[in-house]
């Protein structure tokens, strides 16, 4: 697996984890945990130079007022 593939896989895992945290948890801290995963996904994607399409997906999850997956 190449570096690009590994970065994509890590971003995917982080997004799924964040999305599932939002869907399956009712405590107020869940949004913070999900946001932290989305921020990590954004950092991984930017560091790996992944495409703007992936960055847009992540940024939508980080947008203020966004309650869940894009």
N, C-alpha and C positions, 0 to 999 in steps of 0.2 A: 504494500500500500504506500503510495507516495505521500509527501507532506501535504499536498493540496487535498488529497482524499482523506487523510487523517484529520485535517482541520475541518473539512465539511462534516465528517462523522461526529466530531466533538461538538460543533455548532448544533447539529441536529439533536444530539443527546441533551444538550443544555436547553434548547427550545422546547423539546418534549417534556423535560423535567419541569421547566417553568410553567408550561401550559397545564400540565397535570396538577401541579401545586395549586394553581388558581382554580381549577375545576373541582378538586377533591378536598379542599381545605376551607374551613369557614372562619378560622381564627384570623385576626387582623394582621398578624405577623406573616401570614402566607403571601400577601402581596409584596412584602419587602423581600422575602426569600425568592420569589419568582423574579422580581426586578433584578436582584443580584445575579441570577442565572442568565437573564437576558443581557445584562451589561457584560458579563463574562463572554457570552456568545459574540457580542459585538466586538469586543477586544480581540478575540481569537480570529474572527472573520477579517477584521482590519489588518491585523498582523500578518495573516496569510495572503492578503491581497485578493480575497474572494470578490466575486462580482458585485456590482451595484444592486443587482436584483436580490441577492441574499441580504445585503446590508439594509435594503429598504424593508424587507420582511421583519428584520430584527428591530429596526427603528420604529416601526409601527407598534410593536409590542411595548416599546419604551415611551411612546407618546403619552403626554399627560391626558388623563381621563380615559385611557384605554383599559377596559376591564378584562381583556382576555386576548386570545389568539386572533391574529389577523385573518 
